[in-house]
């Protein structure tokens, strides 16, 4: 069969080349700034690019041509058992700059290593021991496309995507318990990345149900095309996120990331006896009402603990038990009350709503609108309109 550049090959080649390009750019960034998320994302994109190879070249007739066919047979391009752990490690490194693979954590990569060893054994036996009188490839089918490997690999990717989602939800819960500006800290990129992965998993399952024969190149092209588009989105958006995160270091000429991009809270709430709770509740109220700590847009649980001379765990326990709120909601309660008080004084007629929100401790318009609606069941504009109607009716 003659080698041809088909439309399918050209389409997948675009995503393959783009994946390798962004993998290289991210690796360079990761090395220059000692930025682990860049390295993990680089590895993820490399594995995704390799994942396209059997179909990308298969559409050009490589499986039907001597020499090329053996190349596709013996080189393991689809690394399902490695992609899953890399997804998880990338997510963890985004949420915690101190995340490392240590000790038993390396066991996550054991199945991927064993599959690579299996591929090496296949090559040695069929090429060197039997010298072309194939044993493993006697059926003329690529082992990367074997149903057992495709299905177990999909299950592994689903499992690690699930672990990544759980890690994000746990982090989100902790961050809202300790930071008053949690909305601006919780990565929108992490959510976008995980949603893109979920789309890939759902797409894979749908095609698996419709086309269980993995060696059928025909209609599987549309899955690989969609997969290429999704991981190209991850490449573009992920690289953009890295550029933004490292921009301050680039401007300052620093070569390493000196601190975590996102604070990584570690404390948990500490339970107090009821008789000890009321005095501490009053002290916390005094800080908020008299000293107006809520006006600090970057107020943290540690800041309040420092003012009270206790630990973050104790303050967290006081707020959780005494006020039945997490720290973020507790502080925002005072911020919303302060905004309403300024509205009542008519300050919105002299100043913009955003300037009032910022003066009360909110750090963005988006966060203010979301929190205000959460507490008041109306947007700030709707709230002021209702107040205006009420005043007119009274008069």
C-alpha positions in Angstrom: 0.0 0.0 0.0 1.4 3.4 -1.0 2.0 6.0 1.7 -0.5 8.9 1.4 -1.2 12.1 3.3 -4.9 11.8 3.8 -7.2 14.5 5.2 -7.5 12.5 8.4 -3.7 12.3 8.8 -3.3 16.1 8.1 -6.0 17.0 10.7 -4.5 14.8 13.4 -1.0 15.9 12.5 -2.0 19.5 13.3 -2.9 18.6 16.9 0.1 16.3 17.2 2.5 19.1 16.2 0.8 21.7 18.4 0.8 19.3 21.3 4.6 18.8 21.0 5.2 22.5 20.6 3.3 23.5 23.7 4.9 20.5 25.6 8.3 21.9 24.7 7.4 25.5 25.7 6.0 24.4 29.0 9.0 22.2 29.8 11.2 25.2 29.1 9.2 27.4 31.5 9.2 24.6 34.1 12.9 24.3 34.0 13.6 28.0 34.0 11.3 28.8 36.9 11.4 25.5 38.8 7.6 25.4 38.1 6.3 21.9 38.7 2.8 22.4 37.2 4.5 23.4 33.9 6.5 20.1 33.9 3.5 18.0 34.6 1.4 19.7 32.0 4.2 19.3 29.5 4.3 15.5 30.1 0.5 15.3 29.8 0.6 17.1 26.4 3.4 14.8 25.2 1.4 11.7 26.2 -1.7 13.1 24.5 0.3 13.8 21.3 1.7 10.3 21.3 -1.8 9.0 21.8 -2.8 10.3 18.3 0.1 8.6 16.5 -1.3 5.1 15.7 -4.5 6.6 14.1 -2.7 9.6 12.6 -0.2 7.4 10.7 -2.7 4.5 10.3 -4.8 6.7 8.1 -1.7 7.0 5.8 -1.5 3.3 5.4 1.4 2.6 7.7 -0.2 -0.5 9.2 -0.3 -2.0 5.7 3.3 -1.3 4.7 6.4 -3.3 5.7 8.7 -1.5 8.0 6.2 1.2 8.9 3.8 -1.5 10.3 6.5 -3.0 12.5 7.3 0.5 13.8 3.7 1.1 14.9 3.5 -2.4 16.4 6.5 -2.2 18.6 6.6 1.4 19.8 4.1 1.9 22.6 2.3 5.2 21.7 -0.8 5.1 23.8 0.1 5.3 27.5 -3.2 5.1 29.4 -1.6 3.9 32.6 0.7 7.0 32.6 -1.8 9.6 31.5 -4.0 9.0 34.6 -1.3 9.6 37.2 0.0 12.6 35.3 -3.5 14.1 35.3 -3.7 13.7 39.1 -0.1 15.0 39.7 -0.7 18.0 37.6 -3.9 18.9 39.5 -2.2 18.4 42.9 0.8 20.5 41.8 -1.6 23.3 40.8 -3.3 23.3 44.2 -0.2 22.8 46.3 3.2 24.2 45.2 4.9 21.9 47.7 3.4 18.7 46.2 6.0 16.1 45.5 6.1 12.4 44.4 7.7 10.6 47.2 7.9 7.1 48.6 4.9 4.9 47.9 3.4 7.7 45.7 5.6 6.3 42.9 3.3 3.2 42.9 0.8 5.3 40.8 3.3 4.9 37.9 3.9 1.2 38.4 1.2 0.0 35.9 2.6 2.4 33.3 6.1 1.1 33.9 5.0 -2.5 33.6 3.3 -1.8 30.3 6.5 -0.3 29.0 8.4 -3.4 30.2 5.8 -5.6 28.5 6.3 -3.7 25.2 10.0 -4.2 25.5 9.6 -7.9 26.0 7.3 -8.1 23.0 9.9 -6.4 20.9 12.8 -8.5 22.1 10.9 -11.8 21.6 9.4 -11.1 18.2 12.4 -9.3 16.6 15.5 -10.7 18.3 14.5 -14.1 19.6 12.1 -15.3 16.9 13.7 -12.9 14.3 10.6 -11.9 12.5 8.6 -15.1 13.0 6.1 -13.2 15.1 4.6 -14.6 18.3 3.0 -11.6 19.9 2.1 -10.0 16.6 1.1 -13.2 14.8 -2.5 -11.9 14.5 -1.2 -8.7 12.8 -2.9 -6.4 15.3 -1.3 -3.5 17.3 -1.3 -4.4 21.0 -1.9 -0.8 21.9 -5.4 -1.2 20.4 -6.2 -4.4 22.2 -9.6 -4.2 23.9 -8.3 -5.2 27.4 -5.7 -2.4 27.3 -8.1 0.2 25.9 -10.8 -0.5 28.5 -8.6 -0.8 31.5 -6.7 2.3 30.4 -10.0 4.2 30.2 -11.0 3.0 33.6 -7.7 4.2 35.0 -8.1 7.6 33.4 -11.6 7.9 34.8 -10.4 6.9 38.3 -7.6 9.5 38.3 -9.8 12.2 36.9 -12.1 11.4 39.8 -9.2 11.7 42.3 -8.4 15.0 40.8 -11.9 16.3 41.2 -11.9 15.2 44.8 -8.6 16.9 45.5 -10.0 20.1 44.0 -13.2 19.9 46.0 -11.2 19.3 49.2 -8.9 22.2 48.5 -11.9 24.5 47.7 -13.5 23.5 51.0 -10.3 24.3 52.9 -9.7 27.6 51.1 -13.2 28.9 51.9 -12.6 27.9 55.5 -9.5 30.1 55.9 -9.5 32.9 53.4 -11.9 35.8 53.1 -10.9 36.2 49.4 -11.3 32.6 48.4 -13.2 33.4 45.2 -10.1 35.1 43.7 -7.8 32.2 44.9 -9.7 29.1 43.6 -8.4 28.6 40.1 -10.9 29.0 37.3 -8.3 27.2 35.2 -8.4 24.1 37.4 -12.2 23.9 36.9 -11.8 24.4 33.1 -9.1 21.7 32.9 -11.1 19.2 34.9 -14.3 19.9 32.8 -12.3 19.4 29.6 -11.1 16.0 31.0 -14.6 15.0 31.8 -15.6 15.8 28.2 -12.8 13.5 27.0 -14.0 10.7 29.3 -17.6 11.0 28.3 -16.7 11.2 24.6 -14.5 8.1 25.0 -17.3 6.1 26.7 -19.8 7.1 24.0 -17.6 6.0 21.2 -16.7 2.8 23.1 -20.4 1.9 23.2 -21.0 2.8 19.6 -17.7 1.4 18.1 -16.3 -1.4 20.4 -13.8 -2.4 17.7 -10.7 -0.2 18.4 -8.9 -1.4 15.3 -11.6 0.0 13.1 -10.1 3.2 11.7 -13.2 4.5 9.9 -15.6 6.3 12.3 -13.1 6.4 15.2 -11.5 9.4 13.4 -14.2 11.7 14.8 -13.3 10.7 18.3 -9.6 11.4 17.8 -10.4 14.7 16.1 -12.5 15.8 19.1 -9.8 14.5 21.5 -7.2 16.5 19.6 -9.4 19.7 19.8 -9.9 19.2 23.6 -6.3 18.6 24.5 -5.3 21.6 22.2 -7.7 23.7 24.3 -5.9 22.4 27.4 -2.5 23.2 25.8 -3.5 26.8 24.9 -5.4 27.6 28.1 -2.8 25.9 30.3 0.1 27.7 28.7 -1.7 31.0 29.1 -2.3 30.3 32.7 1.4 29.5 33.2 2.4 32.7 31.5 0.2 34.8 33.8 1.3 33.0 36.9 5.0 33.4 36.1 4.8 36.9 34.6 5.7 38.7 37.9 8.8 36.6 38.2 9.7 37.2 34.6 9.4 41.0 35.0 11.6 40.8 38.1 14.2 38.6 36.4 13.8 35.8 39.0 14.5 32.3 37.8 12.5 30.3 40.4 9.0 30.3 41.8 9.6 31.5 45.4 6.2 30.7 46.9 3.0 28.9 46.2 0.7 30.4 43.6 -2.2 29.5 45.8 -2.0 29.5 49.6 -2.3 25.9 50.9 -4.2 25.9 54.2 -3.5 23.0 56.4 -5.4 23.7 59.6 -8.7 22.1 60.7 -11.3 23.4 63.1 -10.8 22.8 66.9 -13.9 22.0 68.9 -14.6 24.1 72.0 -16.8 23.5 75.0 -20.1 25.5 75.1 -19.1 27.5 78.2 -15.9 28.6 76.5 -17.5 29.5 73.2 -19.5 32.6 74.1 -16.6 34.8 75.3 -14.6 33.9 72.2 -17.6 34.7 70.0 -17.8 38.1 71.5 -14.1 38.8 71.0 -14.4 37.8 67.4 -17.5 40.1 67.0 -15.6 43.0 68.5 -12.7 42.6 66.0 -15.2 42.7 63.2 -17.5 45.4 64.4 -15.1 47.8 66.2 -11.9 47.3 64.2 -13.6 46.4 60.9 -11.2 43.7 60.0 -13.5 42.7 57.2 -12.4 45.8 55.3 -9.1 44.0 54.6 -9.6 42.4 51.2 -6.9 39.7 51.9 -8.0 38.9 55.5 -7.1 35.3 56.5 -7.9 33.1 59.4 -4.3 33.5 60.5 -4.7 37.3 60.7 -7.7 36.9 63.0 -5.9 34.3 65.1 -2.9 36.6 65.4 -5.1 39.5 66.7 -6.7 37.1 69.2 -3.4 35.5 70.3 -4.7 32.0 69.5 -4.2 29.4 66.8 -6.0 29.3 63.5 -7.6 26.0 64.5 -9.2 27.7 67.5 -10.6 30.5 65.5 -11.9 28.1 62.9 -13.7 26.2 65.7 -15.2 29.4 67.1 -16.6 30.5 63.8 -17.8 27.0 62.7 -19.4 26.2 66.1 -20.5 29.6 67.2 -21.7 31.2 63.9 -22.4 28.0 61.9 -20.4 29.4 58.9 -17.0 28.9 57.3 -14.6 31.8 57.6 -15.2 33.1 54.1 -19.0 33.4 54.6 -18.6 34.8 58.1 -16.4 37.7 56.9 -18.7 38.3 53.8 -21.6 38.6 56.2 -20.0 41.7 57.6 -19.0 43.0 54.2 -22.6 42.7 52.9 -23.9 44.4 56.0 -21.5 47.3 55.6 -22.5 47.7 52.0 -26.2 47.8 52.9 -25.4 50.4 55.6 -23.7 52.6 53.0 -26.6 52.1 50.7 -29.0 53.2 53.5 -26.9 56.4 53.9 -27.3 57.1 50.2 -23.6 56.8 49.3 -24.6 55.0 46.1 -25.9 58.3 44.8 -22.4 59.9 45.2 -20.1 56.9 44.5 -20.3 53.8 42.2 -21.5 50.6 43.6 -18.1 49.0 42.9 -16.2 51.6 44.9 -18.5 51.0 47.9 -18.0 47.3 47.6 -14.2 47.7 47.4 -14.3 50.0 50.5 -16.1 47.3 52.4 -13.5 44.6 51.7 -14.6 42.9 48.4 -11.8 42.6 45.9 -13.7 42.3 42.7 -17.0 43.2 41.1 -17.7 39.5 40.2 -17.2 38.3 43.8 -19.3 41.2 45.2 -22.2 40.5 42.9 -22.1 36.8 43.6 -21.9 37.2 47.4 -24.5 39.9 47.6 -27.0 37.8 45.7 -26.1 34.8 47.9 -27.0 36.7 51.0 -29.8 39.0 49.8 -31.3 36.8 47.0 -31.0 39.9 44.8 -28.3 41.7 42.9 -27.1 45.0 44.3 -29.0 46.9 41.5 -32.2 45.0 42.2 -31.7 45.6 45.9 -31.4 49.4 45.4 -34.4 49.4 43.0 -36.5 47.6 45.6 -35.4 50.1 48.3 -36.3 53.0 46.0 -39.8 51.5 45.4 -40.2 51.0 49.1 -39.2 54.6 49.9 -41.7 56.0 47.2 -44.5 53.9 48.6 -43.9 55.1 52.1 -43.8 58.7 51.1 
